[in-house]
């Protein structure tokens, strides 16, 4: 990962599936010094027009401290849920629960396809990994079940989901809506499950 080039093709991807925790990614983008990008996908310079999100191109950080102070405000670079192409460094839009983890499976499949198509002996162009942070609400959704099943079936060893198992959703305790052993379900899908 190179903060000066957030669109580098072989960068590892991070998906914040639990988008309501978006201040986490904005804080990380700010602290990592991720640069803003222009409409051409390259870091902003004083003469390359408008940033990808429509703001005036200003060489500098994708997320400034002032942007963080305007969290969840109209036209903020830090909306309530991460938005792709609105804030440099955000890999995908994550609004509906489960959408981010499903997108992460697609990204991991794409990495494998790129590697199979473009890598040559002694010339590796693509080998990126995909990491997703998800919550209980994400893993209760059907789309997450289907995506996890596909990832296990394809044996995607370049995909890692980190599950915040705090047993809470926006409605309250998870026991109100779900009682299955989620870790065991993932073992059944063929995932390598580590409890920390």
N, C-alpha and C positions, 0 to 999 in steps of 0.2 A: 504494500500500500504506500502510495506516495501522495502526501497531502497537497503537493504542488500540481499534481495531475490526477484529479479525482475521477477522470474518465478512462484511465489506462485500462486497456482491454483485459490484461491478465491479473487485475487486482482481485484480492479476496473480496467477497461481498458480505455485508452485514445487513440483515433484515430485522427491523424492529417490528415484529408481528403484533405485539401488544402496543399498538400505536398510541393508546392513551398515555403511555409513559414516554411520550416523545421528547420531553425535556432532557431525557438521558442522551438521546442521539444528538440533540442540538448542543448540549454541553460538551460532548465528546468531539464533535466537529469543530467547535470553537477551540478547545484545548489542544487538539491535534494540529490546528492551523490550516485546515482544509481551505484551499483557495476557491474563490468564486469562478464560475465558468461562463463563457459567452455563448451565443447561439450556435457558434461553430463547434462547441464542445471543448474548446481550448480555454486555458485560464484567461481571465479578463485582463485586458490591457487598456490604457486610456483611449486607444483608437480602434477597438474592435466592436463598437456599437453597444448593444443592450445585452444584459445578462439573460440567461436562459429563462428566468422567471419574469422577465419584462422590466425589471428594475434597471436603472441606468448602470452601465458597466463601470464598476469601480475596482481597480486592482486592489485586492485585499482578501479578507476572509469571507468565506461563504456564510458564516454566522458570526456576526460581531456581538460584542457585549450589549450594544443598543438593540440589536435584533432579539436577543434573549430577553431584554427588558420589555419588549413588545410581544411576548409570547401570547398566542391565541388572540391577537388583535387583527382586525381587518387589514389585508394586504401584508401581513407580517411574513417574514421569511421563516418564522417559527410557528406554523399553524398547529392546531390541536392534535392533528394526526399528520405524520410525515407525508409529504407530497413529492412524488418523483418529478424532476425538472423544475421544481419550485425552489428547492434548496439543494445546492451542490453537495454531493456526498450521500444523499438519500437515494437508495437503490430502487425502491418501489413504493408506491402509494399503499398505505396500510390503514384502511378504515374499518370495513366489516371484519368481525372476528374470524380468524382462520385464514383470511386472504393472504396475509404475509407469509405464513408457513407454506401455503400452497405455491405461492410465487417462488419461494426459496427452492422448492423441488424442481420447478421449471428452470431456474438458474443453474442448479447442479447438473441437470440433464444437458443444458446448453454447454456447460464446461466440458462434459464428456464428449459431446458431439464435436465441439471445436477441436479438442485434442485428437480425436479419431480422424478428423478431416485434415487438419493443418500440421500437426506435429510430425516430424520426420526423425529417423534415427539420428541421434546426437544433435538434434535441433528441436528443442521443446519450446513451443510458442504459448501453449495454453495448459495450465495446471491449477487454476484457481479453485479455492474452497469457498463454501457458502455456509455462513453461520446465521442462525435465526434465534432471537430471543422471543419466547412466547409465554403466555399466561394460561391459567386454567380455562378462561373463556375461549381462547383460541382452540384448545384441544377438545372442547365440547362440541365443536362445529363439525358437521358432516364433511365439509370440504377438506378439513384437516385430516380426518380419518382416511379419506380417499387418497390424498396426497401422500400421507405417511405409508399407506399400503403400497402405493406405486414405488416410492423410494426404496422400501424394503425389498420389493420384487426385483427392482433393477440393481440392488446392492450398491447404492450410491455412497461410496466411501469418501466422497468429498463434501458431504453434507453433515452439519451438526446443528441440532436443535437444543437450545438451553431452555428448560421449562422451569419457570418460577412457580413452584408447587406450593403456593401459600394458602390454598383452599379457600379462595375468595374470588368472587366476581362482582360486577357492578350491582347485581341484585342482592348479594349477600353471600353467605357460606355456600360452598359448592355442594354440600350434602343436601341442599334443597332440590337440586336438579340432577345430580349424577352420583352414582355409588360404585362404578366399576374401578378396577385397579388399572389405571392408565399405563403405568410402567409395564405391567404384564402384557397389556395389549400391544405395546411396542415391541416387546420381546417376541410376541407371536407374529408380528410383521417382519421379523428378521433384523431388527435394529440391535445395535450394541448399546445397552442401557447401563449407565453409570449413575449411582445414587451418591450425592455429595452432601 
